[in-house]
Amino acid sequence: MRRPFWAGACVHTNFSSRQRDGDDWHLTGGVVLETSPANLPPSAVGLGERLRHTIENNRKRIIKPTEKASAAIITDASLHGWGAVFIPDSGDVKIVGGKWERKPFLIMQAEVRAVRLVLSAFSAILPSTMDVWVNNTSLQGAANKGNSKSHALTWELKRIYEFLDSRRTQASFAYVRSAENPADGISRGRVFTLQHLAKGVELAKGSGGVLWLEDPKVCQFASNAYIFILSEQSERATIVANG
């Protein structure tokens, strides 16, 4: 059976010690084995068990790229808050975002938590196939592979996978730079503008971006845009503005 990485770290921890056998002293290497006894507080034992369970269940997932996505969800997170732009084929653009109620320690943790909250906000209208754009290459790679060395990231990804599986939704994760991310301002509490919308259309449609502003469908995008404020605790979205 393959050892989890934390067990390997214990095995290779050496120190000098002496072991008394009768009247003789023997110098030993003091190698800590997996079966060596240790006096640990209950809290440490519980943490170790949870970590072991997470690692053992951190199975690799094969997520095939979607042939034709029916929607694009473009997400972003900062230490201030999070946001996303949802662009389906119908042209009914929706915007969601809010401040953190529990501020994350790491930006990568914020990015993956934002994805989970966004999916929850749009759970009633998610298509069967979609592209999810994220502003973090580590998150993109971990989401497409289905595993990560980060405990916090693995925990969030597990919840995302369970959510997608329960709705039979297929998602492919891609990377978007901050300069091209229409949700960048939303995560920082800024006003969403038509310029931000053009960035989102460029990602969703794979065209030249501003050229799509001449398309009547894009004008419909702007007029039909909904803004959501999502409670991080309740994970339920409420429409606060239209148009």
Secondary structure as GFF3:
##gff-version 3
##sequence-region A 1 243
A	DSSP	alpha_helix	5	11	.	.	.	ID=ss1
A	DSSP	beta_strand	17	21	.	.	.	ID=ss2
A	DSSP	beta_strand	24	28	.	.	.	ID=ss3
A	DSSP	alpha_helix	42	56	.	.	.	ID=ss4
A	DSSP	beta_strand	71	77	.	.	.	ID=ss5
A	DSSP	beta_strand	81	88	.	.	.	ID=ss6
A	DSSP	beta_strand	94	99	.	.	.	ID=ss7
A	DSSP	alpha_helix	107	121	.	.	.	ID=ss8
A	DSSP	three_ten_helix	123	125	.	.	.	ID=ss9
A	DSSP	beta_strand	129	134	.	.	.	ID=ss10
A	DSSP	alpha_helix	137	145	.	.	.	ID=ss11
A	DSSP	alpha_helix	151	166	.	.	.	ID=ss12
A	DSSP	beta_strand	170	175	.	.	.	ID=ss13
A	DSSP	three_ten_helix	178	180	.	.	.	ID=ss14
A	DSSP	three_ten_helix	186	188	.	.	.	ID=ss15
A	DSSP	alpha_helix	194	205	.	.	.	ID=ss16
A	DSSP	three_ten_helix	210	214	.	.	.	ID=ss17
A	DSSP	alpha_helix	216	223	.	.	.	ID=ss18
A	DSSP	beta_strand	226	230	.	.	.	ID=ss19
A	DSSP	beta_strand	237	242	.	.	.	ID=ss20
###
